[in-house]
Amino acid sequence: MVFSDILWEFMSMVWYLCKLLISAGIIVVISEISKKLPLLGSLIASLPLISVLGMIWMYAETKEVSRIADHAEGTFWYVLPSLPMFLLMPWMMRKGVSFPVALSAGIALTGFLYVVMTKVLAKFGMNL
């Protein structure tokens, strides 16, 4: 292994760690803000920060704009069936259902709606 290979591996690891720390940092910041200001935390969480970062990471690493376009379009279609979870969970918890049960129901609903969404879109020629 030559020095340039070792340097390349080191830089790749540094890049990976930067991606990891920035992405995880966003989640921690949202969690901490939400403890004190739940609505502000919700606003920040609703921003497509992770998707945007994912596209930035993809572009920096591959420059494949067609894959990024596919990712952006897929994200749009996959966000739609996830939205009802954010209505079901608070409704269930306000009715006295525990958080773990409400979360499980929200995840199950989202999974079901993902399957429905992919089948409906496939009928229109869109395969996610």
N, C-alpha and C positions, 0 to 999 in steps of 0.2 A: 504494500500500500504506500503510495507516494504522499508527500506532504499536502498536495492540493486535495487529495481525496479525504484526508483527515480533516483538513480545514472545512471542506464542503460538508462533511458529516457533522462537525461541530456547529457550523452555521445553521444547518437544518434543524438541529436540536434546539438551538437558541430561538429560531423562528417558531418552532412547535411550542416551546415554553411560553413565548410571548402571546401566541394565540390562546393558549390555555389560560394564562393569567388574566388577560383582558376579558375573555368570555366569562370566566368564573367570577371575575371582579364585578361585572355587570349584575350578575345574579345576587351576589352578596350585597351590593349597594341597594338594589331594589328591595331585598329582604329587610335591610336595616332601615331604610326610609319608610317602608310599609309599617314597621312597628310604631313609628311616631306619627306618620301622616299617611294613613291607608289610601286615601284618594290619590295623593301624589304618587305613591308607589304603584297604584293601579295604572295611572297615566303613563308612567315610565315603562311599566311592564307591557302596556299595550303597544308601545312603539316597536316596530319590527327590527329592533337592534340586532338580535342574534341572526336574523335572516340577512340583514345588510352586512354584518360582519362576515357571515359565511360567504356572501358574494364577493366581498373584498378579498378574503383569503383565497377564494377560487381564482379570482382574476390575477392576484399577485403570483400565484403558483403556476397557473396554466395558461392564462390569457385566452382561454377558450370561451368567447362570448356566447356561442350557441348553447353551451352547457349552462352558462349563467342565466341566459334567457329561459331555458327549460326549467331551471331551478326556481326562478322568480315566478313563472307561470304556475308551476306545481305548488309553490307555497300559497299562492292566491287560492287555488282550488282546495287545498288541504286546510286552510284556515277556516273556510266556511263551515264545514261539519264540526269543527272544534268549538265554535261559538256557543251552541246551546248548553254545553257543559257549564259555562260561566253564568247561566241563568238557573239551571237545575240545582247546582250545588248550594247556592245561597238559599234558594227556596226550601230545599230539604233541611238544611241546618236550622232555618228559622222555624221549621215545623218540629224541631227537636231531634232530628236524625243526627247521629254523631258524625264528626268530620271524616273518619276513615270510611264509613259506609257511604256518605255523600260523595266523597272523592272517588270511591270505587264505582259508584253508579254513574258519575260523570265520565269516567274513563271508559266504562262499558258503552255508554251512549255514544261517545265520540268514536269508538271503534266500530260500532254498528253503523253510524253515519258515514264513516270513511268507506266502508264496504258499499253502502248504498250510493254514495257519491261516485265511486269509481265505476260502478255498474251503469249508472245514469249517463255519465260522461262517455263511457264506451259506446253507448247507443248513438251518440252524436259524433263518433269517430275520434274522440280524445282518449288516449290511453296514458294514464298516469303510472 
